[in-house]
Amino acid sequence: MTTNAPCQAFDLLLAEMRGLALKTSSVWFLWVNILFALFILGRTYFSPDSLPVASHLPSVVMESVMAIVLFISSAGLFIMRLAPIQNAPWLGKLAHMAVLTQSLCWSACFYVLIASDDLKIVFPFAAVLLFSALISLYFNPYVLLSFIAPIWLTIFITSMAYNANITVLYSLLWVLLAGLIESGRRMLNNWFMLALKTQQKNVDLISQLELLANRDPLTGIANRRAFELRMDEEVTRHQREGGVFSLIMLDVDHFKRYNDDFGHQTGDRCLATLAQCLARASLQATGIPGRIGGEEFVVLLPQCNEAQAIDVAEAIAEDLRQLNIEHPGSLVIPRVTVSQGIASWRPGMSPRTLVAHADTALYQAKQQGRNRFVMYQHPEKSAAGVNTGAA
């Protein structure tokens, strides 16, 4: 895996989790907005007589923006509840738009409160509202800023414009509030990022373990487990979609003699070279080479019929001939060669049957002198062997 791949995977995970978190936390935040809007609308009726509420001018602005907050919050909750796909990306965008619209509404609300000289609830009410936004939106700085910035700027600027008695201490109080919100956002966001990085590391580790579990450690190509899993998948797919596919089974001719002559380390290098040969030969045919044990190999050809499988077998033999790997102990020719058995899948055939047919063809290739491939012939056809043209 390249350096960029984990970064891209983490960026995708971050975007996905931010969208999901926004959709999830916005439900709570919408309820908070509903309760706060009801509080503002009913504040006149619930305040004690000893604490009269200032008359808001113009009152229609206050009532209108609170009605908008109630409508947007209720509509957002309704849409999110009934959405057919709960993790759809458009839900996150909808939540972002709702947050921005509510921010503008609350900015208008605080403007009316300050302009009407109703200052006694501005700071505590705004502080609770902004910290509620922090708890809900800390994981996405852009969404959080789009809610907090209009409200904070409206309160700060309007307070300066409409109240000549504003003290330096009052101004520092709002600056301190902004600093507390930003420091809290960074702390919570660090925990959020740490959790995501830990999750991504676990995903990468699982991927690496799966890769190791499906790769032959010597040659780097698929092992028996991966081959059997992919074989089952291809049989299921072709039974559903139709068509045929092919399988080549290979065996290095007289490989035991090669190990006896050169040693097991050289034998391992020979097998690794053969695996590269199989990968090159099957590349154009989108084949999947695999090692199923010892000197036994397979090439699964999901998109190849019999004629195309023969082309791959010929390419393997030709590539080996070009490599010209010395094998003086071979009873065929003094270089490394392979015997190949080819079989094609037919509707209704099980994976076990296909492997048995390829194995039968491989046995026939060995019986006919090795260094050749044989196509398995179904009962309705006459048996025939095809020689690679051994040197």
C-alpha angles and dihedrals in degrees: 000000000000125000092252094052096067090045092052091046091051092047090053091047091048093051092046094048093046090053092047093045091049091052092047100043094041089069090064091041092052089053089051090053091050092052093046092048091050089049092054093046093047098038093099092056098045101043116106116251089245090062105051117194117235117250108254118226118229091019093184090067092056093047093045097051092046089050089052091050090051092047096047093045094047093045091048092052091047094050094046091048094052099036109129092218110040094194096047113140092230090066090063091050090048091052091050092052091047091052092050093048092049090050090057090047093051090047089057090047094054090045090058092046093052095041089051090052091245096138103143096090100031099091100039093040094046092045092053091046094049093046089049087055090049092054092048102040108026092115093064112049094188094055092043092049092048088059101038102039099061092046096046094046093046093052095044097046096040091049090054093046100046102033118057091182094065108135131213088247091057091051091048089051091061092044089051090051090053090049092050092050093049094047090047090049092052093048094049092043091052089056090047092051092045091053091049093048090051090050091049091050090052091049091049091048092051090049091051091048091050089049091051091046091054100041130079105238094216102048103020094230127111118301128218093274093053091045093053093047092050091045090055090049093051093048090051092047095047092046087056099040102026129227132100137271134189143227131205121199117196137190126187108241113247093344093162089064089051091055091046091052100042107018132249096282091058088044090055090051089051091053091049090051091049090051089055089049091053091048092052095046094049096042097092091046092049088240126169114225119202142174114226099179143326109338093342118114137174135201116203112204107193095180103035132102123202096279093049091047089054089053090055092048090051090049090053092050092046093048090052090048090053091049089053095196109193116246109164092170094060116114090210107052130329095264136068113281135166136218115222135199119196127197133169128215120242128194111281094021117131123223090248091055093050091051090048091053092050090047090051090051090049091052089051091051090055092046091052093056106283126250091085142082128241126200114221110241119214117229092261091059131062117254115256135172126210119209120215091215101259115217 
